[in-house]
Amino acid sequence: MKIKAKLISVVGLLFALIILLAAVSVMYINALKRDTGNILVANYNTLEYARNMLLSLEKMTTDADAVNNFEKQLEKQKTNVTETGEQQVTSKIADHFSDLKRNPADSLLTSLIRQNITELMRLNMQAIERKSSIADATADNAVLWVSVIGTSCFVIAFVLLINLPGNIANPIRELTESIREIANQNYQKRVHFEDHNEFGDLAESFNIMAKKLEEYSDSKLDKIIKGKKRIDTLINNMHDPVIGVDECNIVLFANNEALKIAGLKNEQIIGKDINDVATSNDLIRNLIADMANHESKTYDEKLLKIFADDKESYFEKEIIDINIIPTGEKQPQLIGHVIMLRNITLFKELDLAKTNFIGRVSHEFKTPISSMKMSLQLLENENIGSLNTEQKQLLAGITDDTDRLLKITAELLNITQVESGNIKLNVTTTNPFEIVNLAIDATRNLAEQKNIKVEVSVEDNLPDIEADIEKTTWVLINLVSNAIRYSFEDSVVSLKLNQENGTVKFLVKDNGTGISEKYQKKIFDRYFRVPGTQKEGTGLGLAICKEFIEAQGGIIELESELGVGSTFSFALKTHN
């Protein structure tokens, strides 16, 4: 029998019993109302008339209205005859009362009338008792039938309460657990419902689906195994070391390159907790040092130096979180990590060769360029000989080009120091105003050429700073020169110094075109120049500034708004 049919039958029966209970209750309530109404309307009124007649009979000798009152009550009684024998007694009362009116002094008639009224009252009292018994029987029947029907409703409702939730919930619970088993790839799970109802049909469909999934899984197992072998072969043939661990840090795979640089055998790491392996292997310990706290695809900026291929090699470490979103869920679930080492030894060697080449060439250029500048200064000396106007213009152009070559050569020499990590600092206690004066003197000619005023604002009682005066002056000159170069003619460049959180902050503000927000993060990168910039330069100046300031423990920043101007600032620690 279908569940729907069962529910309709049981609930329909319960509904019918409730309607029957309501009908029986209404029927018996009406019967009780009718019985009590008969007592009140018929018998009670007769008793009231009889009492009034007795009162009037007692007052006939003293009250002239007593006769009229008696006759009124007697007339009412004549119209309220309801019981057997009541008519005869009422007639006797009427006859005896007629005789009494003719002979008021006859006490025997008065006694007979009193006896007749008493008999009338007795008849009605007996009727009241009889009707009360009927009403009691009706009430008893009502209680009986209401109890029977109410108990039936309670029993049916109780049976439904006990059985119905279980009959519906138990199959659903079993089906839910089976679905979870299927989701966990236990395709051998089956559901068995013996009833021939909707759950039986559902179980049959579920079992068919599970069987087909099992067949599909078996048919794909060979492909999955081949796919795994293909991936293992690919990983083992990678030239970069790769190690994979699951969410419990158990090593799943490590290719040949990883085993070679770690000095381990396959059985010493595969299937082991990588933390246990790290206790006896320094390289593994360095690789997993930040695995628990890093963000996915975070690159370690510090290069790893590892002895590999019979030489000291350089590697970049990358830790990748493996997250999946299980079917039917929304939140990603971590299932492991992959540690990759990129061998950048070749690039590092090329970079070192490039740095050495730039340093050597720059050094070789510096000497002849300096000689050229000295020769130009001698040519400008009128004691040696006078020059015509065209010769002076040519000489001025050559001088500018020579200065530019010297500046580029100096920047290349500085960048070689930066890239080789050999920045030599001579940190001393320095008056910041001295650095400002040196920078102003060095940029005065450039400012005068564009008629730009450099306004200097220094906070009172500035403390000394710990700085390399030569490199810090070079940074400030570079910032002020850039501000002048990118400002409009007849404008103002602002240079401010103030004390801030245990540092002295240098701020250089121009009123140029500003720098777009999308380029501001790259402005301190080496060789970067804002697209569309017409001014000459190598793209190294700001990168060198950043390295020089950070090497002294300071910070350098940029604030810029397109169309308004830029403010470059750096801060160095004060002398304690």
C-alpha positions as CSV (number, residue, x, y, z in Angstrom):
1,M,0.0,0.0,0.0
2,K,1.4,3.4,-1.0
3,I,2.3,5.9,1.8
4,K,0.0,8.4,0.4
5,A,-3.0,6.0,0.5
6,K,-2.0,5.0,4.1
7,L,-1.9,8.7,5.2
8,I,-5.2,9.5,3.5
9,S,-6.9,6.4,5.1
10,V,-5.7,7.0,8.6
11,V,-6.0,10.7,8.6
12,G,-9.5,10.4,7.0
13,L,-10.6,8.0,9.7
14,L,-9.3,10.3,12.4
15,F,-11.1,13.2,10.7
16,A,-14.4,11.2,10.5
17,L,-14.2,10.2,14.2
18,I,-13.7,13.8,15.1
19,I,-16.7,14.8,13.1
20,L,-18.7,12.0,14.7
21,L,-17.6,13.1,18.1
22,A,-18.7,16.6,17.4
23,A,-22.1,15.4,16.1
24,V,-22.7,13.1,19.1
25,S,-21.7,15.9,21.5
26,V,-24.2,18.3,19.8
27,M,-26.9,15.7,19.8
28,Y,-26.7,14.9,23.5
29,I,-26.3,18.5,24.5
30,N,-29.5,19.3,22.7
31,A,-31.2,16.3,24.4
32,L,-30.1,17.5,27.8
33,K,-31.2,21.0,26.9
34,R,-34.6,19.7,25.9
35,D,-35.1,17.6,29.1
36,T,-34.1,20.4,31.5
37,G,-36.3,22.8,29.5
38,N,-39.3,20.5,30.0
39,I,-38.7,20.5,33.7
40,L,-38.4,24.3,33.9
41,V,-41.2,25.2,31.5
42,A,-43.9,22.7,32.6
43,N,-43.4,21.3,36.1
44,Y,-41.7,24.3,37.7
45,N,-44.5,26.7,36.5
46,T,-47.1,24.3,38.0
47,L,-45.3,24.3,41.3
48,E,-45.2,28.1,41.2
49,Y,-49.0,28.3,40.5
50,A,-49.8,25.8,43.3
51,R,-47.7,27.7,45.8
52,N,-49.4,31.0,44.9
53,M,-52.8,29.4,45.2
54,L,-52.0,28.1,48.7
55,L,-50.9,31.6,49.7
56,S,-54.1,33.1,48.3
57,L,-56.2,30.4,50.0
58,E,-54.7,31.3,53.4
59,K,-55.5,35.0,52.9
60,M,-59.1,34.7,51.8
61,T,-60.5,35.6,55.2
62,T,-58.4,38.7,55.5
63,D,-57.6,39.8,52.0
64,A,-60.4,40.8,49.5
65,D,-58.0,40.3,46.5
66,A,-57.1,36.8,47.5
67,V,-60.1,35.3,45.6
68,N,-59.0,37.1,42.4
69,N,-55.4,36.0,42.8
70,F,-56.5,32.4,43.3
71,E,-58.6,32.5,40.2
72,K,-55.7,34.0,38.1
73,Q,-53.3,31.3,39.3
74,L,-56.0,28.6,38.6
75,E,-56.5,29.8,35.1
76,K,-52.8,29.7,34.4
77,Q,-52.7,26.1,35.8
78,K,-55.5,25.1,33.5
79,T,-53.3,26.0,30.5
80,N,-50.2,24.3,31.9
81,V,-51.5,20.7,32.3
82,T,-48.7,18.4,31.2
83,E,-48.7,15.3,33.4
84,T,-51.1,12.3,33.7
85,G,-53.8,12.9,36.4
86,E,-53.0,16.6,36.5
87,Q,-56.2,17.5,34.6
88,Q,-58.5,15.7,37.1
89,V,-56.8,17.3,40.1
90,T,-57.0,20.7,38.4
91,S,-60.8,20.2,37.8
92,K,-61.4,19.2,41.4
93,I,-59.6,22.3,42.6
94,A,-61.8,24.4,40.3
95,D,-65.0,22.7,41.5
96,H,-64.2,23.0,45.1
97,F,-63.1,26.6,44.7
98,S,-66.6,27.4,43.1
99,D,-68.3,25.8,46.1
100,L,-66.0,27.7,48.4
101,K,-67.0,31.0,46.8
102,R,-70.6,30.2,47.5
103,N,-70.0,29.1,51.0
104,P,-66.8,30.9,52.2
105,A,-67.2,29.7,55.8
106,D,-67.0,26.0,54.9
107,S,-63.7,24.9,56.3
108,L,-64.1,21.4,54.8
109,L,-63.9,22.8,51.3
110,T,-60.8,24.8,52.2
111,S,-59.2,21.6,53.5
112,L,-60.2,19.7,50.3
113,I,-58.8,22.5,48.1
114,R,-55.5,22.3,50.1
115,Q,-55.4,18.6,49.6
116,N,-56.0,18.9,45.9
117,I,-53.2,21.5,45.5
118,T,-50.9,19.3,47.5
119,E,-51.8,16.4,45.1
120,L,-51.0,18.7,42.1
121,M,-47.6,19.5,43.6
122,R,-46.9,15.9,44.3
123,L,-47.7,14.9,40.7
124,N,-45.2,17.6,39.3
125,M,-42.5,16.7,41.8
126,Q,-42.7,13.1,40.7
127,A,-42.6,14.3,37.1
128,I,-39.5,16.4,37.9
129,E,-37.8,13.3,39.5
130,R,-38.7,11.2,36.5
131,K,-37.4,13.8,34.0
132,S,-34.2,14.3,36.1
133,S,-33.6,10.6,35.8
134,I,-34.1,10.8,32.0
135,A,-31.7,13.7,31.9
136,D,-29.1,11.8,34.0
137,A,-29.4,8.8,31.6
138,T,-29.0,11.1,28.7
139,A,-25.9,12.6,30.3
140,D,-24.5,9.2,31.1
141,N,-25.0,8.1,27.5
142,A,-23.3,11.3,26.3
143,V,-20.3,10.7,28.5
144,L,-20.1,7.1,27.4
145,W,-20.3,7.9,23.6
146,V,-18.0,10.9,23.8
147,S,-15.5,8.9,25.8
148,V,-15.6,6.0,23.4
149,I,-15.2,8.2,20.3
150,G,-12.6,10.4,22.0
151,T,-10.6,7.4,23.1
152,S,-10.7,6.1,19.6
153,C,-9.4,9.4,18.3
154,F,-6.7,9.4,20.9
155,V,-5.7,5.8,20.1
156,I,-5.5,6.5,16.4
157,A,-3.6,9.8,17.0
158,F,-1.2,8.0,19.4
159,V,-0.6,5.3,16.9
160,L,0.1,7.9,14.2
161,L,2.4,9.8,16.5
162,I,4.4,6.6,17.4
163,N,4.5,5.0,13.9
164,L,4.2,7.7,11.3
165,P,7.4,9.7,12.0
166,G,9.4,6.5,12.1
167,N,7.8,5.0,9.0
168,I,8.8,8.2,7.1
169,A,12.0,9.3,8.9
170,N,13.7,5.9,9.2
171,P,13.8,5.2,5.4
172,I,14.9,8.7,4.7
173,R,17.7,8.4,7.3
174,E,18.8,5.1,5.8
175,L,18.7,6.6,2.3
176,T,20.7,9.7,3.5
177,E,23.4,7.5,5.0
178,S,23.6,5.4,1.8
179,I,23.9,8.6,-0.3
180,R,26.8,9.7,2.0
181,E,28.5,6.3,1.4
182,I,28.0,6.7,-2.4
183,A,29.5,10.2,-2.1
184,N,32.5,8.7,-0.4
185,Q,32.8,6.3,-3.4
186,N,31.5,3.2,-1.7
187,Y,29.5,2.2,-4.7
188,Q,28.7,-1.3,-3.2
189,K,26.2,0.2,-0.8
190,R,22.6,-0.9,-1.3
191,V,19.3,0.1,0.2
192,H,16.6,-2.6,1.1
193,F,13.0,-1.5,1.8
194,E,10.6,-4.4,1.8
195,D,7.4,-2.3,1.6
196,H,5.8,-1.9,-1.8
197,N,5.4,1.9,-1.5
198,E,7.2,5.0,-2.6
199,F,10.2,4.2,-0.5
200,G,10.4,0.8,-2.1
201,D,10.4,2.5,-5.6
202,L,13.0,5.0,-4.4
203,A,15.2,2.2,-3.0
204,E,15.0,0.3,-6.3
205,S,16.0,3.4,-8.3
206,F,18.9,4.1,-5.8
207,N,20.2,0.6,-6.1
208,I,20.2,0.8,-9.9
209,M,22.1,4.1,-9.7
210,A,24.6,2.6,-7.3
211,K,25.1,-0.4,-9.5
212,K,25.7,1.7,-12.5
213,L,28.2,3.9,-10.6
214,E,30.0,0.8,-9.4
215,E,30.3,-0.4,-13.0
216,Y,31.4,3.0,-14.2
217,S,34.0,3.2,-11.4
218,D,35.4,-0.3,-12.2
219,S,35.5,0.6,-15.9
220,K,37.5,3.9,-15.1
221,L,39.9,2.3,-12.6
222,D,42.4,1.2,-15.3
223,K,42.3,4.7,-16.8
224,I,42.9,6.3,-13.4
225,I,45.9,4.0,-12.7
226,K,47.4,4.8,-16.1
227,G,46.8,8.5,-15.4
228,K,48.5,8.3,-12.1
229,K,51.5,6.6,-13.6
230,R,51.6,9.3,-16.3
231,I,51.6,12.0,-13.7
232,D,54.3,10.2,-11.6
233,T,56.5,9.9,-14.8
234,L,56.0,13.6,-15.6
235,I,56.9,14.7,-12.0
236,N,60.0,12.4,-12.0
237,N,61.2,13.8,-15.3
238,M,60.9,17.4,-14.2
239,H,64.3,19.1,-13.8
240,D,63.1,21.1,-10.8
241,P,62.8,19.4,-7.4
242,V,59.1,18.7,-6.4
243,I,57.7,17.3,-3.1
244,G,54.0,16.7,-2.4
245,V,52.4,16.2,1.0
246,D,48.8,15.6,2.0
247,E,46.7,17.6,4.5
248,C,48.3,15.5,7.3
249,N,51.9,16.4,6.1
250,I,52.4,12.8,4.9
251,V,54.8,12.8,1.9
252,L,52.9,11.6,-1.2
253,F,55.7,11.9,-3.8
254,A,59.2,13.4,-4.3
255,N,60.8,13.3,-7.7
256,N,64.3,12.3,-8.4
257,E,65.7,15.8,-8.4
258,A,64.2,16.4,-4.9
259,L,65.7,13.1,-3.6
260,K,69.1,14.0,-5.1
261,I,69.5,17.5,-3.6
262,A,68.1,16.2,-0.2
263,G,70.4,13.2,-0.2
264,L,67.5,10.9,0.6
265,K,66.2,7.6,-0.8
266,N,62.7,7.0,-1.9
267,E,61.8,4.8,1.1
268,Q,63.2,7.4,3.5
269,I,60.7,10.0,2.7
270,I,57.6,8.6,0.8
271,G,54.8,7.8,3.2
272,K,56.6,9.5,6.1
273,D,55.6,12.6,8.1
274,I,57.6,15.4,6.6
275,N,58.1,16.9,10.0
276,D,59.8,13.7,11.1
277,V,62.0,13.7,8.0
278,A,62.9,17.4,8.7
279,T,64.4,16.5,12.2
280,S,67.3,14.7,10.5
281,N,67.6,16.7,7.2
282,D,68.5,20.4,7.2
283,L,67.2,21.0,3.7
284,I,63.8,19.6,4.3
285,R,63.6,21.6,7.5
286,N,64.3,24.8,5.6
287,L,61.7,23.9,2.9
288,I,58.8,23.4,5.4
289,A,59.8,26.2,7.8
290,D,57.0,28.5,6.7
291,M,54.6,25.9,5.1
292,A,52.0,26.2,7.8
293,N,51.8,30.0,7.8
294,H,52.3,31.0,4.2
295,E,49.6,32.0,1.8
296,S,49.0,29.9,-1.3
297,K,51.5,30.6,-4.1
298,T,53.8,32.6,-1.9
299,Y,57.3,32.9,-3.2
300,D,60.2,33.1,-0.7
301,E,62.1,36.2,-1.7
302,K,65.4,34.8,-0.1
303,L,67.2,32.5,-2.5
304,L,68.2,29.1,-1.3
305,K,71.8,28.1,-1.8
306,I,72.1,24.3,-2.2
307,F,75.1,22.3,-3.3
308,A,73.8,20.5,-6.4
309,D,75.3,19.3,-9.7
310,D,78.8,19.5,-8.1
311,K,78.5,23.2,-7.5
312,E,76.7,25.7,-5.3
313,S,73.3,26.3,-6.9
314,Y,70.6,28.8,-6.4
315,F,66.9,27.9,-6.0
316,E,63.6,29.8,-5.6
317,K,61.1,28.1,-3.3
318,E,57.4,28.1,-4.1
319,I,54.8,26.4,-1.8
320,I,51.4,25.8,-3.4
321,D,48.3,25.0,-1.4
322,I,46.1,22.3,-3.1
323,N,42.5,23.2,-2.4
324,I,39.4,21.6,-3.8
325,I,35.7,22.2,-3.5
326,P,33.9,18.9,-2.9
327,T,30.8,18.2,-4.9
328,G,27.8,19.7,-3.1
329,E,29.8,22.0,-0.9
330,K,30.7,25.7,-1.2
331,Q,33.8,26.1,1.0
332,P,37.3,25.0,-0.3
333,Q,39.0,22.2,1.5
334,L,42.8,21.9,1.8
335,I,44.0,18.5,0.7
336,G,47.8,19.1,0.7
337,H,50.8,21.2,-0.4
338,V,53.3,21.0,-3.2
339,I,56.8,22.3,-2.6
340,M,58.6,23.3,-5.8
341,L,62.2,24.5,-6.1
342,R,63.2,26.4,-9.3
343,N,66.8,26.1,-10.2
344,I,67.8,29.6,-11.2
345,T,71.6,29.0,-11.0
346,L,72.0,29.8,-14.7
347,F,70.0,33.1,-14.4
348,K,72.0,34.0,-11.3
349,E,75.3,33.4,-13.1
350,L,74.1,35.5,-16.0
351,D,72.9,38.2,-13.7
352,L,76.3,38.2,-11.9
353,A,78.1,38.3,-15.2
354,K,75.9,41.2,-16.3
355,T,76.6,43.1,-13.0
356,N,80.4,42.5,-13.4
357,F,80.3,43.6,-17.0
358,I,78.3,46.8,-16.2
359,G,80.6,47.6,-13.3
360,R,83.8,47.1,-15.4
361,V,82.5,49.0,-18.4
362,S,81.2,51.8,-16.2
363,H,84.5,52.0,-14.4
364,E,86.4,52.1,-17.8
365,F,84.0,54.8,-19.0
366,K,84.4,57.0,-16.0
367,T,88.1,57.8,-16.4
368,P,88.0,59.0,-20.1
369,I,84.7,60.9,-19.5
370,S,86.3,62.6,-16.5
371,S,89.3,63.5,-18.7
372,M,86.9,64.9,-21.3
373,K,85.3,67.0,-18.7
374,M,88.6,68.4,-17.6
375,S,89.5,69.2,-21.2
376,L,86.2,70.9,-21.7
377,Q,86.8,73.0,-18.5
378,L,90.3,74.0,-20.0
379,L,88.6,75.0,-23.3
380,E,86.2,77.2,-21.4
381,N,89.2,79.0,-19.8
382,E,89.7,82.2,-21.8
383,N,93.4,82.3,-20.7
384,I,94.0,79.4,-23.1
385,G,92.2,81.1,-26.0
386,S,88.9,82.8,-26.9
387,L,86.0,81.0,-28.6
388,N,83.4,82.5,-30.9
389,T,79.7,82.2,-30.2
390,E,79.1,79.0,-32.2
391,Q,82.1,77.3,-30.6
392,K,80.8,78.2,-27.1
393,Q,77.4,76.7,-28.0
394,L,79.0,73.5,-29.2
395,L,81.2,73.4,-26.1
396,A,78.1,73.9,-23.9
397,G,76.3,71.0,-25.6
398,I,79.3,68.7,-25.3
399,T,79.5,69.7,-21.6
400,D,75.9,68.8,-21.0
401,D,76.4,65.4,-22.7
402,T,79.5,64.8,-20.7
403,D,77.6,65.6,-17.5
404,R,74.8,63.2,-18.5
405,L,77.3,60.5,-19.3
406,L,79.0,60.9,-15.9
407,K,75.6,60.8,-14.2
408,I,74.7,57.5,-16.1
409,T,78.1,56.1,-15.3
410,A,77.7,56.9,-11.6
411,E,74.2,55.3,-11.6
412,L,75.5,52.1,-13.3
413,L,78.4,51.9,-10.7
414,N,75.8,52.3,-7.9
415,I,73.5,49.7,-9.3
416,T,76.4,47.2,-9.6
417,Q,76.9,47.7,-5.8
418,V,73.2,47.2,-5.2
419,E,72.9,44.0,-7.4
420,S,76.1,42.5,-6.0
421,G,75.0,43.2,-2.4
422,N,78.2,45.1,-1.7
423,I,76.8,48.4,-0.7
424,K,79.5,50.0,1.4
425,L,78.1,52.4,4.0
426,N,79.9,54.9,6.1
427,V,77.2,55.7,8.7
428,T,78.1,58.7,10.9
429,T,76.2,61.2,13.1
430,T,75.2,63.9,10.6
431,N,73.3,67.2,10.7
432,P,70.4,66.8,8.3
433,F,70.6,70.5,7.4
434,E,74.1,69.8,6.0
435,I,72.7,67.2,3.6
436,V,70.0,69.8,2.5
437,N,72.7,72.4,1.8
438,L,74.7,70.0,-0.3
439,A,71.7,69.0,-2.3
440,I,70.6,72.7,-2.9
441,D,74.0,73.7,-4.1
442,A,74.2,70.7,-6.5
443,T,70.8,71.5,-8.0
444,R,71.0,75.3,-8.1
445,N,72.0,75.6,-11.7
446,L,69.3,73.1,-12.8
447,A,66.7,75.1,-11.0
448,E,67.9,78.4,-12.4
449,Q,67.6,77.1,-15.9
450,K,63.8,76.6,-15.5
451,N,63.4,79.6,-13.2
452,I,62.2,77.3,-10.4
453,K,62.4,78.3,-6.8
454,V,63.3,75.6,-4.2
455,E,61.7,76.5,-0.9
456,V,63.3,74.9,2.1
457,S,61.3,74.4,5.4
458,V,63.2,72.9,8.3
459,E,61.6,72.2,11.7
460,D,63.3,73.9,14.6
461,N,65.7,71.9,16.8
462,L,66.0,68.9,14.5
463,P,68.2,66.2,16.0
464,D,71.2,64.7,14.2
465,I,70.6,61.5,12.2
466,E,72.6,58.3,11.7
467,A,73.3,58.3,7.9
468,D,75.9,57.9,5.2
469,I,76.2,61.5,4.2
470,E,77.5,60.8,0.7
471,K,74.7,58.3,-0.3
472,T,72.0,60.2,1.5
473,T,73.1,63.4,-0.3
474,W,73.0,61.5,-3.5
475,V,69.4,60.4,-2.8
476,L,68.2,63.9,-1.9
477,I,70.0,65.4,-5.0
478,N,68.3,62.8,-7.2
479,L,64.8,63.5,-5.7
480,V,65.2,67.3,-6.0
481,S,66.6,67.0,-9.5
482,N,63.6,64.9,-10.6
483,A,61.2,67.4,-8.9
484,I,62.8,70.2,-10.9
485,R,63.0,68.2,-14.1
486,Y,59.3,67.3,-14.0
487,S,57.9,70.6,-12.7
488,F,56.7,73.4,-15.0
489,E,58.8,76.5,-15.5
490,D,58.4,79.4,-13.0
491,S,57.0,77.0,-10.4
492,V,58.0,76.0,-6.9
493,V,59.6,72.9,-5.5
494,S,59.2,72.3,-1.8
495,L,61.8,70.6,0.4
496,K,60.7,70.0,4.1
497,L,62.4,68.4,7.0
498,N,60.5,67.4,10.2
499,Q,60.8,65.0,13.1
500,E,58.5,62.1,13.2
501,N,58.4,59.0,15.4
502,G,62.1,58.9,16.2
503,T,63.2,59.8,12.6
504,V,63.9,62.8,10.5
505,K,61.7,62.9,7.4
506,F,62.8,64.5,4.2
507,L,60.0,65.5,1.9
508,V,60.4,66.8,-1.7
509,K,57.2,68.0,-3.3
510,D,56.8,69.2,-6.9
511,N,53.9,70.7,-8.9
512,G,54.3,68.5,-12.0
513,T,51.9,66.2,-13.8
514,G,51.9,63.6,-11.1
515,I,52.1,59.8,-11.4
516,S,49.1,57.6,-12.2
517,E,48.1,55.3,-9.3
518,K,48.7,52.1,-11.4
519,Y,52.4,53.0,-11.8
520,Q,53.1,54.1,-8.3
521,K,53.9,50.6,-7.0
522,K,56.5,50.1,-9.8
523,I,58.2,53.5,-9.5
524,F,61.1,52.1,-7.4
525,D,61.7,49.1,-9.7
526,R,64.9,49.0,-11.6
527,Y,64.8,50.2,-15.2
528,F,61.1,51.3,-14.8
529,R,60.0,54.5,-16.4
530,V,56.5,55.8,-16.5
531,P,55.1,55.2,-20.1
532,G,54.9,58.4,-22.1
533,T,57.7,60.2,-20.1
534,Q,59.7,62.5,-22.4
535,K,62.5,63.2,-20.0
536,E,65.8,61.4,-20.4
537,G,66.9,58.8,-17.8
538,T,67.9,55.2,-17.2
539,G,65.2,54.2,-14.8
540,L,67.8,53.4,-12.2
541,G,67.8,56.5,-10.0
542,L,64.8,55.8,-7.8
543,A,65.7,52.1,-7.5
544,I,69.2,53.1,-6.2
545,C,67.6,55.7,-3.9
546,K,65.4,52.9,-2.4
547,E,68.3,50.6,-1.9
548,F,70.5,53.3,-0.3
549,I,67.8,54.4,2.1
550,E,66.8,50.8,3.1
551,A,70.4,49.8,3.5
552,Q,70.6,52.5,6.2
553,G,67.5,51.2,7.9
554,G,65.2,53.9,6.6
555,I,62.1,53.9,4.4
556,I,61.2,55.8,1.2
557,E,57.7,56.5,0.0
558,L,55.7,58.2,-2.7
559,E,52.4,60.1,-2.6
560,S,51.2,61.4,-6.0
561,E,48.0,62.6,-7.6
562,L,47.7,62.8,-11.3
563,G,47.5,66.4,-12.5
564,V,48.5,67.8,-9.1
565,G,52.1,66.7,-8.4
566,S,54.1,64.2,-6.4
567,T,55.8,64.0,-3.0
568,F,58.8,61.8,-2.5
569,S,59.9,61.3,1.1
570,F,62.4,59.2,3.1
571,A,63.0,58.9,6.8
572,L,66.2,58.0,8.7
573,K,66.7,57.3,12.4
574,T,67.8,60.0,14.7
575,H,71.0,59.9,16.8
576,N,70.3,58.7,20.3
